[in-house]
Amino acid sequence: MAQHSLHVSIGILGISGGSLLLLVNDYASSPEKDLIPHTALGIVLVIIAVLLAYAGISHSLSHAQLFSSLCLTVSALWCGSGLVYILVGQAVVPPTELRSSLVPGLAAFTLALLVIGSVAVVAKKAVLFIIAVGISLACAHQIAGLSATGFGQSATAANYLLVCVVCAYFGFGRLLCTITHGKLELPGTGLRRKAELKTEQNQGCGDAVSVGLVMNLLSASVLVCPLVGVVPQLSVGHVPWLWTAGVFQLGMCVLFYRAMDTLAATFYGFTALLKFAEGYSALLLYFVHSLYSPVPFPVVFSVLFSILALFSCQKSLLEGVYQLFFVAYCIAIAAQPQGFFQGGTQGVQGAIFVSTAGMLFITTFNMVSTTLIPTGRGYFNALVTRIQGLTLRAHDKDLHVPHLGYSKYADAEVLGHACNVLAAFAITATVYDNNPLSVLILPWVVVAGGIQLLCGSVAFARGKTFESTVFILYGMMWSVWGLTRYGGLYGDTRSFNVAVGIISFMVFNCLVTAAALVVSVAWFAYALTFQLILISFLLDAVGALPYGYDIGVTIIFGLVSFYCFLAHIFNSTFQSPLIPLGKPLVKLSGVGGGADICPHVPARKASSVHQIAEIMKNGGICGMPTDTVYVLVAACNRPDAVIKAYKVKKQAQDRPMSLWISSIKQLEPVRHLLSPLLLDFMEAAWPSSISMVIPRGPWMDTFGLGDAAKHIGTPQSIAIRNPDCSVATHLINLVGPVAVTSANPSGEADTTHHNQVYAKLGKKVDGVLCDGPSPENIASTVVDCTKIETGHIGFFRVGLIPKSKVLTIFEEVQKRHRHGQTNSAFEHDQYLPDIQSSGEDDTVQPGSGNSTPSTVSLEQSPVLRNGS
């Protein structure tokens, strides 16, 4: 709650600071001279915009989403206008064009903030209403001031004064309340209780939807203004608005992946690509007087939009119909050679402007209101259920769970394949070497490659190493080749240096093609056809490209990419039937992430822990996270499982397995066989990352190990531990004491991620509890307790727990024993803290090395042997 309030304070105070800046500038400036130079004003506005974006994104996908929408909207407003001021200050845009550069963007934000303010009234949020309406009126008066010199500046300053005062009061009030933990709070600025935070959770990502719609409104306003005569034509002064919209929509794309909404993330990835292409077209007019848009290509984009609109109907009919406007927009671009600069295209943007304003109001209203405006939810599902043979997937939180564990992000393969489709068909257009910039291809190829880098990052976050490698490699290739071939860097001559670079990409793609053999037929065809494209790039670089070869292979790759796009979006919607992607052409043990692997279940679910416990009770061995690295565990009461784990691990003779318990209470049946001082030391030190090497004895017979007992510890001693990990202790509590070894073949590095367990041990493992990367890569501290009765303890290994801390604990236990305070015979159990888990192999045993003896009286103990 404190962090939540801090983000609110940062956002509110950021708006207050920006309002104060614009207030002073508008009030003190005159038509002849501005108080603050345009460059300085623009830089400060951009800095404040970044601060607001941080507050909005940090607050996104949580409570009070209306506040997040407001912060991000104001951030985009000041970012775009700040960049315009910088261009004017640096004489890139003439001062006479300041009005035509600012008005389209200000008009869009005037309407957007007015909509947000009206919804704030419905939600009874007075502060947000004052901020939104105040800045909206300020934008409107700024437009009036730009249209008529000297008119509106005082009104603009008055509006910013109101916003500044309200934000300063509320922002400092919330900050004071946060710092004092609620002891001091100004009236109306206190922290809300949890019960008051439930009214803004009707839509899990409503704030991201609202901001994405505002960016669509912004670009539509910029493009429709030349049509209605507000500005003469698109110019370089409009580029900041369009590219600001593109950047913010890419940010919303990531938030949608975080909210597990693949369809919305794909849609805003598409629209971001359009924004960058629009901005590039406006920028290109600054260097090139004529611009030609390749006619066939945007038809491909319209097909992708059409399929996306169809599948988006499962969310709501309104959303699917809204996306059809962009289908019409792409068709309009394809129908006219001048693309974004002709009346038909700009007319469709006028329709998008009107529809987006309506969508913005409906989405924002439904985000905060308990009474929802109907959007056609459920009609698509009702229709599909009547079609025999089609079965919809359940859209729950497990829809995007990967085979190997879990992820905080949805699958990005739909957008990644779509970008390959766009880039492949874009380069089929004819380009003349003497003026490649005159053909609008560069943004479709380069920006599509950049978005693929984003898709690769999301795939990497999901643990999909192969997919992330493909998207990042291909994204880099599209970006580099697009800039070289279509950015005017190629020139009239071919270069051997370019050929060398392409050969490097071909070598990498050969490895990708080989890896695709163990994934699926579709991925193999995908990688192989891209290799053909790389060959065409190489032939072009050395001037030996056969006529038509490049167009043929890019069309083939584009069709393969389109098939993958359609398969992934279809298979993520329907459970049956499925569009086949093919089985692996080569099968290797321990390679692949298909449905035939052992269960990989998320450790955060109690049901998953019970599932792994049942596997272990039936003689299975499983990978488990702990407080250090991942380990391989087997139930002690299943000797066959212990022997299996020993053989799977290929355990070295000097690296025996260790014994782990969930709490000291599991030693209750043998407490009479153990030293009271040792039991007290265990109770004081556990649960923790401390392993204790204790003498071997008949007490081990009670765990049901049988002949497998010889694989745990040495003939003289055994390592025992109670891990400080809620997942591990819960599992051990269900199964009983377990035999533990590291989840990697002997001699290899520790396993620090659940994906590595299966990769290293293959089908020999019967299940894996998945908890992502290990919280610690440091081993546990191994303490020698074989001579504890003499007052001596030694250290085989000092790991995560410092030696000084262990000695302090032991000293306190010894003091209690001197005063006659012995172990209370397990009267209570230890509390198990709920922390993130991981695991480790505590196999350090007496046998071959030296321990470091220590006592609280600093006396020397006998030298013991260490097997590590």
N, C-alpha and C positions, 0 to 999 in steps of 0.2 A: 504493500500500500504506500510506503514511503517513497519508493522508486516511482510508482505511478504518479504521486503528487509532484515529485521533482520534475518529471517530464512536462506536466501541466504548467508548472512555474516557468520552466525554460521557454515553452511555447508562448505563454501569455506575455512574459517579459520581452521576448524577441519581437512580438507584434508591437508592444509598447515602444521599444527602441526604434523600430522601423517607422512607426507613425510619428514619433518625435522628430526623426530625421527629415521626413517629408513635410511635416508641419513647419519646421524652421525654414526649410528651403522655399516652400510655397509662400510663406508669409513675408519673407525678407527679400525675395527675388522681385525683379522688375522686368518689364518687357525688353529693356535694353541690356540687362546684365543679370545673370544668375548668381545667387549667393554662393552656392557650392558648384565647382566645376563639374561638367557632365561626367568626366572620367571618374573623379573621386566619388561622386554620388552613385554611379553605377557599381563601383567596386564594393562600397559599403552595403548597398542593397543586396548584392549577390552573397556577401558574407552572412548577412542576416537571413537570407533565403535558405542557405545551407543549414543554419542553426534551426530554423523552423522545420525544415525537412527532417532533420534528426529527431526533433521532438515529435513530429507527426508519425514517422515510421516507428519510433520506439513505442509509441502509443497505439500503433495499428494492431488490428486483429485482437483487441482487448475491449475493456469497458470504455464507455464514453467515445464511441466511434465518430460521433458528430464533431467532437473537438479535433480528432485526427484529420477528418476531412477538411475542416476549416484551416488548420495549420498548413496542410499540404497545398491547399488552394492558394492561400496567401503567399506561400513560399514560391509557387510557380509564377504568381503575378509579379512579385518583386524580382525574381530571377530573370524573367523575360524582359521586364522594363529596365532592369539594371544593365543587361547586356546591350539593349538598344542605346542607353545613355553612353555606354563605353564606346560603341561604334561611332556615335555622333562626336564624342569627345576626341576620338582619334582620327576624325575626318574621313572615316570610311563611308559614313552616311552624311551627306550635307545637312547643316542645321535647318535648311528650308524643308527638308523631308522628315523632320522630327514628328510633325503631326501625323503624316501618313503612315509612319512606322509605329507609332504608339496607339493610335485610335482603334485599329482592329482588335488588338489584344485587350485593351481597356474595356471595350464594348462587351467582349465575351465574359470577362471577370465581373463586370457590373451585373450582368444577368445571373451568373453562377452564384455570386455571393448573395444576391437578393433571394435566390431560391433557398440557399442554406439558411439565411436569416429567417425566412418565412417558416421553414421547418423547425427552427429553434423555438419559434413562438409556440408551435404545436407541442414540442417537447418541454415547454416551460423552462427554458434555459435563457434567462434574461441577459446574462453576460455574453453568451455566444451570439445572441440576437443583436446586441449593440455593436459588437465587433464586426459581424458580417455586414449588417446594414450600413454601419458607419463607413467602412472601407468601400462598399458598393457605391454609396453616394459620393464619396471622395473621387472614385474613378469617373463617375458620371460628370461631376463638376470639372475634373481635369480634362475630359473630352471637350466640354464647353469652353474651357480656357484655351485649349489648343485651337479650337475653331474660331474663336473671337479673342483677339489679343487683349489681355487685361481683364477678361471676364472669367469669373469662376475661381480665381486663385485664392481669394479670401474664404470662399465657401469650402474649397478643398481643405484649406488649413483648419477651418472650424471643425470639419468632420474628423480630421486626424487628431485634433485636440481632444475631442470627446473620446475617441478610441484610446488615445494615449493615457488619459486620466483613468478610465475604467480599467485598462489592462495593468497599469502601474499599481492601482489599489488592490485588484484581485490577485495579481502575480506576486507582489510582495506579501500579501496576506497568506497565500498558500505556502509560500516559502517559509514564512515565520512559523506557520502551523507545523510544517514538516520538521523544521529545525528543533522546535520545542516539543515535538511529539504530541502535539495537540493541546499543550498546556496554555499556550497563548494563541488566540486566533481572532482576527478581525471579523466583525459581523458579516455573514454571508460567504466567508472564505474557508470554512471548516471542511475537514475531510468527510466524504460521504460514507455511510455504512454500506456493507455488502448488500443489504436488502434493497438499497436504492440503485444498485448498479445493474439490476437484472432487466431494466426496461430497454436497454440498448443492445440486446443480443438476439434480435429477431433474425439477423443475417450475419453469418460468421465473418464475411469479408465485405460488408456493406460500405465501409469507408474507402476501401480500395476501388470498389465499383464506382462510387461517387467521384473520386479523383480522376479515374480513367475517363469517365463521361465528361468531366470538365475539360480535359485535354482534347477530347473530340470536339467539344464546343469551341475551344480556342482555335483549332486549325480550321474548322468550318467558317468561323468568323473572318479569319485572315483571308481565306480563299473567296468568300462570297462578297467581301467589301469591294473589290474591283468591279464585280458584276452590277452592283447597285449604285456605283459611282461615288462611294465614300472615299476611295483612294484611286489614283489613276491606274495602277497596275501593281502586280507583285514585284517586289524589289528586295535588295539585300537587307533592308531594314526590317523585313518580316521574317528573316531567317531565325533570329533569336527566339521568336514566339514559337515557330514550328519545331525547332530542335529542342526547345525546352519541353514542349508537349511530348516529343518522342522520348526524351530521357526519362521524364516522369512516368510515361506509360511502360517503359522497360522496368522501372522500379515497381510499378503496380503488378507487372507480370511476375516478378519474383515473389511478391506478397501473395499472389494467387496460388503459386506453387506451394508456398508455405501454408496456405489455407486449404490445400488439397483440391483445388479447383482447376483441373487441366484445361477445360474448355474456355473458361474466362482468361486464363494465362495465354492460351494460344491466340484468342481474339485480340488481346491487347498487344501481343507480340506482332501480329499482323498490322494493326493500326499504327504501332510505333514505326514499323518499316515504311508505311505510307507517309508518316510525318517527316522522316528523314529524307525520303525521296522528294517531297514537296519543298522542303527547305533547300535541298541541293539544287533543285530546278531554279529557285529564286536566286540562289547564290551564283549559279552558272551564268545567269544573264549579266552579272557584273563583269564577266570575262569574255563570254561568247554572245554575240548578238542574235544568233539563231539557234534554236533547239529543236531536235526531232525526237519524238517518243516512238519507240518500236511498237507498231500496231498489234502484232499477234500476242506479244508477251502478256499484257495485262489481262487477257482472256483467261490465262492459266490462273492468275491471282483470283479472278472472279469465280472460277470453279472451286478453288480451295475455300473461299469465303462461303460459297453455296453449301458445300458439304458441312462446314462448321456451323452454319446457320441451322441446317437441318438437325444436327445432333444437339445444338444448344436449346432446341425446343423442349428437351427433356427437363431443363431447368424451368423455363417458362416460355409460353408462346410469344409473349411480348419481346423477350430477348432475341428469339429467332427471327421475328419480323424486323426488329431493329437492325440486325446484322445484314438483312437483305438490302438495306440502303447502301451498304458498302459493296455489295455485289453490283448494284447499279452504277456505283461510282467507278469501279474498276472497268466495267463495260464502257462507260463514258470516256475513260482515259484511252481505252483501246480504239475507240471509234474516231478519235481526233488526233492528228499527228502532233499538234501542239500540246497535247496532254493537259496539264494543270492550268494552262493559260487561256483556254478557250471557254466560251460561254456555256456549252453543254456541261462540261465538268464542274464549273463553278455553280451552275444551277442545281446540280445534284447535291453539292455541298450546302446549298441553301436549304434543301429538304432535310439534310442531315442535321443542320443547325436547329431546325424546329423540332425534329424528332428527339434529338439529344436533350434539348431543354425539358421536354416532357418526361423523358426517361430519367433525367437527373432528379426532377421533383418526386417522381414515383419511388425511385430507389431510395432516396434520402428520407422520404416520409416513412416508408416501410421499415427503414433501419431503426427508427426511434419510436414509432407508434405501435400501440397494441392493436389498433384497428388497421388492417392492411388493405391497400388498394389492390383489387384483383389484377393479376398479371398472367393468368392462364396456366397456373401450375397444375400439374397432374394430367392434363389432357393428352400429352404425348404418351405417358405411361399407360393411360387407359386405352389408348388406341393400340399400342403394341401388345398389350395383354390379350386383345381380341384376335391378333394375328397368330395363327397356329404355327408352331415351330420356332418362334422368337421368345427368348427368355431374357429379361433385363437383369443386369447385375445389381446387387444391393449397394446403394451409394451410402455406405457407412464409413467409419474411420479406418476400416481395414481394406478399403478398396485399393489403395496404392501401396500396401505393404509388400516390399520385395521378397523374393524367395529367401534371401539370406538376411534375415533380421527385419529391422524397421527403419523408417526414415522420416525426417521432419518435412520432406518435400514430396510433392506429387511427381508423377512420371512426365518428363519433358520430351519424350521421343516424338510425339505428334508434331510439335513445333519444330524440332530438329529436322525431321524428314521433310516437312513443308518448306523449310528454308532451302534445303537442297533442291527441291523441285523448282522453286523460284530462280535460284542461281543458275541451275542447269538450262532452263528454257530461256533465261535472259541472254545468255551468251550465244544463243543461236542467231541473234540479230546481226545483220551485216554492219560492219564498222569499217570506216575508211581510215587508213593509217595516217593520212595527212591532218585529220582533225577528229580524233576519237571522242573528244569531249562533246561534240555536237550531237551525239546520239546518247539518249538517256538510258545508260546501262549501269554505270558505276554504282549508284546507290542500291540497285536491286542485287548486285553481286556482293559488294563490300559489306553493306549493312546486314544482308542475309548471313554472311560469314561471321560477322560480329555477334549476331543473335545466336548463331550456332555455338559460339564460345560460351554464351550464357547457358545454353542447353547442356553443354558438356560439363559445366560446373555443377549444375543441378544433378546430372546423372552421377557425377563423382560423389556428391553428398549422399546419394542413395546407395553408395557402395557398388555401383555398376561400372566397374573399371573399364571393360571393353567398350561399352557404349560411349562413355565419357571420352575415351581416347579417340574414337572415330569422329565424334562431333568436334572436338577441339582441333584435330588434325585437318579435317575437311574445312572447318571454319577458317583456320589459318590459311589454307590453300586458296580458298575463294577470295579472302581479303587481299592476300599478296598478289595473286594473279589479276584480280580486278583492278587494283591500283596500278599495276605494271602495264597491263594490256589496254585498259580503258581509261586510265587517268593521265594519259599523255606522257608517261615515262618510258614507253617503248621506243618511240621515235621511228624513223624510217628504216633503220638497220636492225638486224637481228643480233643478239648477243650470246656468246658462249657462256658468259657469266650467269645469265638467266637460265641457260640449259643446265648448268651445274646445280643450281638451286632446285630445279624441277626434279633432277635425278635424285637428290636427297629426299624429296617428298615421295618419290616412287619407291625408294628403298624402305621407308617407313611404312608405306601402304602395302608393300609385299608382306611385311610382318603382320599387319592388320588382316590381310586376306588369309594368311595362314591361320591366324587365331580364329577367324570367322568360321573355319571348318568345324570347330567344336562348339559353335553357337547354334547356327541354323542355316538352312539353305538360302533364306531371304538375305541374311546378313552377308553370306558368301557372295551372292550375286551383286549385292550392294557394293561391296569392296572391290570386286573384280571389275565391274563396269566403271567404277571411278578410276581404276588403274588405266583403263582405256582412255579416259579423259586426260589423265596425266601424260599419256603417250602423245595425245594430240597437242597438248601444251608444249611438249618437248620438240615435236616436229615443227611446230610453229616457231619456236625459239631459234631453231637452226635453219629456218627457211625451206623446209622440205615437206610441208603439210600437203597431202593429196587433197584435191578438190572434193568437198562434201564430207570428208572423214570426220571433222570436228563436229559438224552439225549432227551427223548420224549417231555418234557415240554419246553426245550430250542428251539427245532425245531418248536414247535407250536408258541412260542413267536417270533421266528425269522420270521416265515411266516406272522404273524400278522404285525410285524414291516415292512416287505417288502411290504405288501399291503398298509400300510400308506405311505411309501416312494413313491411307484408308484402313489398313489392317489394324493399326494401333488405335485409331479413334473408334472403329467398329468394335473391336474386342474389349475395349475399356467400357463400352456401353452395354453390350449384350454378353450374356453368359453362354448362350448357344443360339444359333450356330456360331462358329468362329472362322474368320478368314485365316487360312493356314499360313504360317511362316516357315514351315518345314522343320524337320528334325536335324540334329547335328550330323554332318557328313562323316565326322571322325569322333569317336568316343574315347576319352581318356579317363582313367581313374582319378578322382579328385578334382576334375575340371568341369566347369559348367555350372549353371544355376537353375536347372530345370526342376520340374515337379517331382522327379524321381529321386531326389536327394533326401537325406534324412531330415526330420523336422528341425526347422530353424524358427524358434518362437521368441517373441519379445519378452525380455525378463521383467518388464514393468507390469505384466499381467499375472495375477495369482493363478489363473487357469493354466498359463504356460508352465509355471513352476510345478503345478500338480501333474501336468502331462509329462514333463521330464522325470519327475519322481516315479511315475508309473513305469516308464521305460527302464529306470534303474532298478526298480523292485523286480522286474522281469529279467534281470541279468544284463541290461544294456550299459554301455559306457557313454558318457556325455561330456561335452565341453561346457564349462561354467565360468561366469565372470566372478571376480573377487575384488578385494580392495587394492590389488596390485595388477597382475596380468591374468590372462585366461589359463585355466587348468583343465585337466582331464580327470574325471572322478568316476569311481565305481563303489557300489555299496559293499561295506565290509561283510554283511550277512549273505553276500553272494560271492563265494570264493571263485567261482568260474569267471565272474566279471572282473575280479581283481587280477586274475591271471591273464585275462584277455587284454586288460589295459596295460599290463606289464609288457606283453609281447608286442602290442601295437606301438607302444612308445619305443621299443627296442632299447629298453632301459639298460644302461651300463651298470656293471656290477657294483661300482663305487658310487652310484647315484640311486639309492633305493627310494621307494615311495614313502610318503608320510601319511599320518593319520590326522584327520580333521574332525572336529565336533562342532555342534551348533551352540552349545553352552556347556559350562562346567557341570551342569545337571546330568548330562549324559554319562558322566563318570561316577554317578551315584552308586551303581552296583559294585564298583571296585574301590570305593573310597577308603575302605578299611585296609586296602593293600598299598595305598599311596601315603607318602609323607604328609603330615598336617601342614608343615611349612610350605611344601610344594603346592598343596591345594590352595593355601592362602595366597601364594604368589600368583597362581593361575587366576584366581578370582579377582585379584587386584589389577592384573595386567591385561586381561581379556574382557571383551573382544578387542583385538588390535592386530597389527601386522607384526606380531611377535611369535616366533616359533620356538618351542622349548624342547630341547633334547633331554629325554629322561631315561632312566635305566629300564631295560626290557624286563618283563616279569610275567608271572602266570596271569596277571590281570588282563592280558590281551586275549585270553581264551574266551572271555565272555562275549566278544563281538562276533563270533561265528566265522572267523577267518579260515579255520581249518588249515589245510596245507598251504594256502595262499599267504599265511602269516610270514613266511620266509621272505616274501617280496617287499615287506614293509619294514623299514629300518634295517639295522645290522644285528648280528647275534648279541651284541651288548646293549644297544640303545635304540631309541625310536624318536622321531620328531613328531610333535603333536601341536596342533594349533586351533584356535577359535577365531576365524576371520572377522574383521570389522566390516561386514557387508550384509545388508539385509536380505538380498536375494540368495546369497550362498547359505546363510544361516537358516533361512526358511526351508530351502531345499534339503539341507542336512537334517533339519528337524523332522521333515516328513519321511526321509529314508533311513535315518540313523547314521552313526559314524561312517565316514567314507575314506577310502584310500585315494590319495591324490598324487598326481604327477603333472609335469608341465605339458601343455597341449602342443607339443612340437617334437619331432624326432630328436634323439640325443645329439648334442653338438650343434644344433641350430639355435637361432635367436628366439627369444621368448615371443609368445603369441600375444599381440596387443590389440587385436580386433576380432570380432566373432567370425568375419569372413575368412580369416586366416586359419581357423580351426579346420574347416572342411578342406580348404586348399592344401593344407599340410598333411592331413591324416586321411582325407578321402572318405570312402564308404565304410571304413573301419569304425567310424564314429556313428553312434545310434541316435544322437540328438544334440542340439546346441541351444543353449540359452543365450540370446543375443542382447547385448547392452552397449553396442557401439564401441568406440575406442576406449582403451583402458584409462582410468583416471590417473594411475601412477605407473611409471615404467621402472621404478626402483624396487628391488627385491625386499623381502621381509628381513627383519633382524632375527638372527638365529642365536639363541641363548643356550649355553651349556648348563644344564641343571642336574647333571649326574652326581655332583658332589655338594648339592645344596644343603644337606644336613650338617656339613662342616662349616657352613657360612660362606661358602665360595660359589660364585657363578662365573662362567667364562663366556666368551663371545666367539662363535665360529664365523659370524658375518654381521657387520653393522650395516643395516639397510635403512628402511624408511623411518624406523623409530630410533632416535639417537641413543647412544650408549649411556649418556648422562641421565636420560629419562628412565631407562630401565633400572639403573642403579638406584635412582631415587625411589622408585616403586618398591624395589627389594628392601631398601633400608627401612621404609615405613612398615613393611610386613614384619621385618625382624624386630622392630621396636614393639610392635603389638605382641609378639610372642614373648619378648622379655617381660612384659607386663601381664602375661598369662592370658592374653586375648587370642585364643586359637580359633580355628575354622568352625563356623557355626553349623556344620553338617548340612550344607546345601539347603538352608531354610528359605532362600529366595533365589530367583534367577536374575541374570543380568539383563538390563534393558538393551534392546538391539536398535541402535539408531538407524534411521532411514536415510541412507546416503547412497550415492552412485556406486556401482559395483564394478569389479574387475577381478583378476585372479593371478595366481603365481604357483610355481613349483617349489615347495620348501623341502628340497632333497639334500640339504647340507647335513651330513651325518658324520659321527666319529669314524675314522677309518684310515685316513692317509695324510691329513694336513694338521696344522697347529691351530688351536683356539687361543684367544686372548683372555687369560683368566683375570677376574676382577672380583673383589669383595668390597663390602661397604667399609671394612677396616683396612682396605688396600693391602691385605696379605696375599701372597702368591699361592695359587692353587696348582695342582699337578697339570702337566701339559697333556692336552687331549688332541686326538686326531680329527681331521676334517676332510670329508670326501669331496669337497668342492674345489 
